[in-house]
Each structure stands twice: as structure tokens, then as C-alpha cells.
Amino acid sequence: MDHLIGALVGAPLLGAGILLTGGRRLDRIGHWIGCLLAAVSFAIGVLLFADMLGKSGAARTMTSHLFSWVPVASFQANVSFQLDQLSMTFVLLITGVGTLIHIYSVGYMEYDERRRQFFGYLNLFLAAMLLLVLADNYLLLYVGWEGVGLASYLLIGFWQHKPSAATAAKKAFIVNRVGDMGLSIAVMVMFTTFGTFTFGPVLAHATSASQAKLTGIGLLLLLGACGKSAQVPLQSWLGDAMEGPTPVSALIHAATMVTAGVYLITRSGAIFNAAPTAQLAVTVVGAVTLLFGAIVGCAKDDIKKALAGSTMSQIGYMILAAGLGPIGYVFAIMHLVTHGFFKAGLFLGAGSVMHGMNDEVDMRKYGGLRTYMPITYVTFGLGYLAIIGFPGLSGYWSKDKIIEAAFAKGGTDGWILGGVALLGAGITAFYMTRVMLMTFFGDKRWGREAAQEPGGVAQPQPHPHEAPKTMTIPMIILAFGSVFAGGLFSINSSFLHWLQPVTGHTEGHLPVSAAVIQAATLVVLAIGLGLAWRQYGRQAVPAVAPRGSLLTRAARRDLLQDDFNHVALVKPGEYLTRGLVYLDHSLVDGAVNGTAASVGGLSGRLRRLQNGYVRSYAVSMFGGAALLVAATLLMRGV
């Protein structure tokens, strides 16, 4: 079965090649080609998964060598794949959820003239993400990493006729380049330290390197993870990326791309385990980001941006768990998988709402939609219950385990991290209940008066309706995952036993019983839900957002992250550029132009000697001869 591993990447890569080079002749069937090849990749993944289940121990790790990429003396890099329990988990998530999103996109992008290209970009993204998680060395992983960045740029800016979409794509690309620089330097340092890029030797000999080098590599890997996974301080691109089509938000910003950082840290666990400082930095970044994203999500009226804040926060939980080391690696990946189900379902539900509301994204213009969109309401509602950690649903089994693992860190750190994770759960219940109430409950706020564009032209009134089956069927399937995935993973600790051979696992020591922590989690959940109900359920939602508190106004502006970047990075960059331009004009160009002017002036003066008059030449010759005679006499006299 090893020979099928390459086909996992090859199928969607072939689809991208066909759709992006086939021309308009494929416009009528291009979307189905994209769906078919995504489904083929998923089917291959299922076959390999079944084969892996039939094995045990080290036999579950399969490798496939395609060719030698860089055969230069000791600098050896191969195009080789490694499929183990960790990468298999990502393969099934990427191809399974990816295929559902492809099918959903058939209906969502039905009237888009460039639908074939869109599916080509989706296939390209799947291929790059699969390459990232299947690579058996860091250099090949970096190729997939950059491929994911390219595909996300193309998808975020797909509606490039909108300036906001083009700007968002450029912003995502630039911010991710900062993180990518960290990963690229980390790969270089790995080679100089271990003499190889391959996971096996690097991770096996991690403890042989100096503490300084391991800390440096760990921090550089964390920088790369912050870029792809939208973690503080490289999180500013995620909200703007909602300018892309909604299926892009579901695919890239819920189930796949933003999880790449979690994969990188978990795969590099041996390095972080040997570098406590870098590991602590991971937990701090995760803890800060889970609160940052949750607070931002509380103030957004744009349904997709509220979910984007939620994504940032939930990835923060995963990064926090990964930073806990062997205590949390398994739970980070478990929450990653359950999050892939319910967050993809929530984004697709948001797209269904927009589909029925003339692409309106402002939740203040929704209300009462549960009676008009019953399937969307139920599937979105199940995703909502899963993400807040309602008992029995997927989020309850995965996120609560992260909260327990944070407390199990021990000491003051454990209480701080556990308290932050617990607080984040309460805020999650608040902002997600807010989204649910503003969208599906209360009085309808979309039919009161005709909306007017600035030019005075009335926009068509929305007529909410259920989405077509190509959109609702994927939502229903994801809803099943939102309900049952976490529970299935927790039966006899099956998911823990599945990943433990790759990630390792250590049971932490809780400062209090698990029952107390679970009860506290339910209490903060109830408080967050109750506060949201009091503000948005019992009271009418105003059509125009009130001024709000200072924190609310800051959260609407993403806690001033763009303002900070403008002051701390953009302005100094502008001043530096102006200074360099001045130096270039004054010194570099001045020296060049001055030299040219000097040569020109000297040549002009010399040119006057060549005036064409014989008498002038005779005088010059006489003068030269006189000088030679005088010099000769002088030398003889000396």
C-alpha cells in the first residue's frame, strides 16, 4: 500500500493542473472534476487508514521514496513521504472535510464565471496541505508550507475585483512571509546542527544539541506556526481573510491551513521537549491568543469575522495544549479534529445564511431566520453547541481535556494557564450564543425598510430561503461530526492510544479532581450563555451598533492590532524608506552624478585645446619642447 501515498498528493495536484490549464472548454464540468479528484484522495486515505488499522507498532509507519531532490554531497534532500498515525489523522481531516467543502462550493459558486479556476485553486490547496503533512523531512515540509501560502493568497483574493479582497490577500501573504522566514531559518539551523533535514534523525538526536540551539530552533518554529495559525503577534491577517468566498473560510481558516502550525509544533515535539524555554513560549502564545480571539469575537457584527475570532481563539487552545508537551499533544490534535468538524460546519452555515440574505454579513440585519432556514438553523446550532462545550458533543470531549491538561501543568503556571483556558470557555459561550441569537432568534430585522446604496438606488429585499442540497448535505454530514466525533474518540481513550506512539503521552497531576474542573467549566459556560441571553435574547437587537465601552470599541478594531502594526512597523518602515531614498539621492546618486560632472567639466576644458588653429598647436608644441629642455638642463645641473 506504500505506493498509494504519493497518489494522495497526486490526485488533487492533477486536478489543479487540469482545471488551471484546460481552458474554457472545461467550464461546464470543471467543478465536478475538482470534486472527483478531492474525493479520490479521500478514498485513498480511507484505504491506507484501513491498512494501517490492520497493523501494529512500528509497522503502522509507512514510507514512500519518490526521487532524490537535492543529491549534493552531504546536502541530501529527498522527495519522500512518511505516513504515520499523526499524518494519517491530518490526511483524513484534510481530504474528508475538503471534499465536503468542494461539494458545497458547487452550489455556492454556481453563478461565478470563474468557478473552474476556483476549484483549481481548491485542488491546489489540498495538494499543498497534503504535501506539508506527508513530508518526511523539514525541507519538503517547507515546500508544502509555501504552497499552502500561495494557494491561500489565490483563494482569499479570488474576488480580486473588490479592493478589500485584493488587500486582504496581500496582507495575508506578507504577514505569513514573516512567519515563513522563521521556519526557513529553523530548517537551516537544523541542517548545520544535525547534518540532515529528515524528521527521524533530527528528532532522535535533538537532546544532543546545545540548549541554546534547541531554544533558537524552537522559537523559530513557533514564529512559523504563529504566521500560519494566526497566533499573536502574527494574527492580524485572519479577520481580513474573510473577504474570500465562504468555502475558503471553511477550508483554510477552520479545518486545514490554520492547523498547520499545530502540526509543526506537535511533529517537532522532541525539540520542544528538550527546550523548556521555547515550550513555555508556546504556552504563553496560545494562552494570550485564545483570549485575544475570544474578546475580538464578542464585538464583531460581521458573522464571518465573529467566527474568525473564534477560530483564532480555538487554535490558541490547540497551541496551548501543544506547549504543555506530552501532557497535551494528543488533546491538541483531538481538538484540532473536532474543531475541523464544527467550525467548518459553522462557516458553511454562515455561507448558507449569506446565500439566502443577498450576501449580507451584518448580523444586526438578520433575526428570526430559524423559521426560514430550518436545516441551516439545526446544523449551525449543533456546531454552536459543540464549540461551546455542551456536554456530550465534540467540543466537550476535546476542549475540556485541554483545560484539564492546563491545570495539570502544575504549580503557579498550571493555575494561570488553567484559569485562562477556563475564562476562554466562558467567553466562547458568550460570543457564540450572541451569534446564534442575533442570527436565528428574535424579530426579523431585514424587512423593515428598503436598503439604500449611497447613490440612492434601492437594493433588492432579501428573501431568506434554504440553500440547495449541494450545500445542505455537507452541512448535515459535518453536523454529525460535531455531535459524535469527540465521543467516539473518547471511547476507551481510543484517540489517545492511536496517537500516543507518535506524540507520546504523560498523565499530569491535577491540583483538584477532574470532576471539580468539569463542574467549573460548566459553570462558566452557563454564565457566558446567560450573559449573552440577557443582552441579546431578552432585549431587542438595535439595527445600529451602540457606541459601547472602551473595550468593545477596541475589540471592534481587533484590539487595535492594525493600529499597533501601523505605528510599530509601517510608520518606521516608511521613515526608513524615506531615509534610504534620501541617502540614495544625496550620497550614492550624488557621488555618481558628481563624478560624471567632474569628468564632463574636465573633458570640456581639455576639448578647448583642440580648437583647429595651427598657431595654437605650434605654441603648444613649443611650450612642451621648452618644458622638456628645461627639465633636462635641470636634471643635469642636479
Disulfide bonds with the S-S distance in Angstrom:
none
